[in-house]
Amino acid sequence: MSSPWSLFATGIVFLVAITPVGAMAEPLRLTMEEAVQRAIQFNLDLRASAQELEVAAAAVRRSSALLPSNPFLSVGASRRAETGGRPNYFAFLSQEIEVAGQRKPRMRAATHNLEQEHANLQQKQVALVAEVKSTFVRAIAQRERARLLSEQVDLAKNLAKIAQPRQATLPERIEANTLRLQTTRYERELWAAERELASQVDALRRLLDIEPSGELELVGNLDPVSFELPAITELVRAAQGNRADLQAFEHALAAAEAQIEVTRRERIPNITVSGSYSRFENNDFGGGDVGVSLPLFQTKEPDLQEATAQRVRLAAQLEDLRRQVEREVREAGRAYELAQREVHLFQTTLLPLAEENVRLQERLLRRDEAGTTDLLNQRIEWLEIQKDYVETLQSLHLARFDVERAVGGQLPQPTPRPEFHPAP
């Protein structure tokens, strides 16, 4: 007969066995900074791009070889059957040697190519960080928007109930239908916000290399703090020095110039030094020679033309990218300044006025000078202003991330402005 303790243990094991795995797993809770760090560590596209460094490093090792090719060795033996004598032997060894000093510029070109891949990887990381932050903020904004819309739906439903008299006149029926239409509109907006929230969370799962079915909880809210940007000229100067894609093009241009030098030196043919030894019918023979290919049909002029064109192309692309970077910085800075003004307008005017209207309407209701319907309508309008404020805060954060990406890294620590926290 089983003891009570054994029955209890068996029951626990049974409960664990029948409990779904997803019900036992805790959701992954991440702040924005934690999401950024996870993306840097686990993002599959970034990890795949990192292998380009291995390819470029292999090219550096290949370029550092002391000689352009391995030595060639040939040995053999022969014997005349009818004589029954000792076998004959021969050996031949040759080695190609560079005489124009191609090795140093070739190593320089390969090293610049490696630095270019380092810069490309850094630029991809900057773009990934900006994408993760933007996606995180969009998800937080949609979550807040869905909360406000849910409150609007509840208020609109209460209004519809109040405006549904038993014996309704035609104007009252029109008003009731209008309120139902308003409720339906808010419900549709709520569904769209929930769908967009799910879409942004799915995008975060991909960026962070999380299973599509993995539970993910975002920690944080839209911070209303803003700060003054440095002058546009200062931002442009910082971008010109920090942008990794600019550095990548600069290394590519340096590699192209080194490749031109390699090609010029390769117009001088390499020499091949060889030596031989043979033993034939008990006689020893030895010798050596030096050979060189004659550049009559295959010259390096087409290669030099191609390398020169590559350098000119890269120089033009680098100059175009510099101008593009300046445009991006200016556009991102203007967008951020506009979002700052809009947030300031909400904090100093729109939100305080809407909140005051709610308070005044509550006072009128307590005095019996207004009805519940008027208060509910005022609260709905207050929620509408808050929804617009959430969108403006989202624009402010996205504009800041665009400025960060445009300058190639983090911005200085913000100087906080006075905050406005709307009443719940």
TASULMO-V471679 format. One line per field, one symbol per residue. ss: DSSP state (H for helix, E for strand, - for the rest). phi: phi as a letter, one per 40 degrees, with the letter a starting at -180 (. if undefined). burial: I if it has 16 or more other ideal C-beta (glycine too) atoms within 10 Angstrom, else O. A space follows every 50 residues. Layout:
BEGIN
ss->???
phi->???
burial->???
END
This chain:
BEGIN
ss->---HHHHHHHHHHHHHHH--HHHH---EEE-HHHHHHHHHHH-HHHHHHH HHHHHHHHHHHHH--------EEEEEEE---------EEEEEEEEEE--- -HHHHHHHHHHHHHHHHHHHHHHHHHHHHHHHHHHHHHHHHHHHHHHHHH HHHHHHHHHHHH-------HHHHHHHHHHHHHHHHHHHHHHHHHHHHHHH HHHHHHH--------EEE-------------HHHHHHHHHHH-HHHHHHH HHHHHHHHHHHHHHHH----EEEEEEEEEE--EEEEEEEEEE-------- HHHHHHHHHHHHHHHHHHHHHHHHHHHHHHHHHHHHHHHHHHHHHHHHHH HHHHHHHHHHHHHHHH-----HHHHHHHHHHHHHHHHHHHHHHHHHHHHH HHHHHHH-----------------
phi->.ccdcccccccccccccccdccccccccbbcccccccccccbdccccccc ccccccccccccccdcbcaccbbbbaaaaccccgccccbaabbbacbcbb gccccccccccccccccdccccccccccdccccccdcccccccccccccc cccccccccccccbccbccccccccccccccccccccccccccccccccc ccccdcccfbddcccbbcbhbccccbaccccdcccccccccbcccccccc cccccccccccdccccccccbbbbaaaabbfgbcbaaaabbaccccbbbc cccccccccccccccccccccdcccccccccccccccccdccccccccbc cdcccccccccccccccgcabcdccccccccccccccccccccccccccc cccdcccgiccccccccdcbbccc
burial->OOOOOOOOOOOOOOOOOOOOOOOOOOOIOIOIOOIIOIIOOOIOOIOOIO OIOOOIOOIIOOIOOOOOOOOOOOOOOOOOOOOOOOOIOOOOOIIIOIOO OIIOIIIIIIIIIIIIIIIIIIIIIIOIIIIIIIIIIIIIIIIIIIIIII IIIOIIIIIIOOIOOOOOOOOOOOIIOOIIOIIOOIIOIIOOIIOIIOOI IOIIIOIIIIOOOOOIOIOOOIOIOIOOIOOOOOIIOIIOOIIIIIIIII IIIIIIIIIIIIIIIIOOIIOIOIOOOIIOOOOOOOOOOOOOOOOOOOOI OOIIOOIOOIIOOIOOOIOOIOOOIIOIIOOIIOIIIOIIOIIOOIIOOI IOOIIOOIOOIOOOOOOOOIOOOOIIIIIIOIIOIIIOIIOIIIIIIIII IIIIIIIIOOIOOOOOOOOOOOOO
END
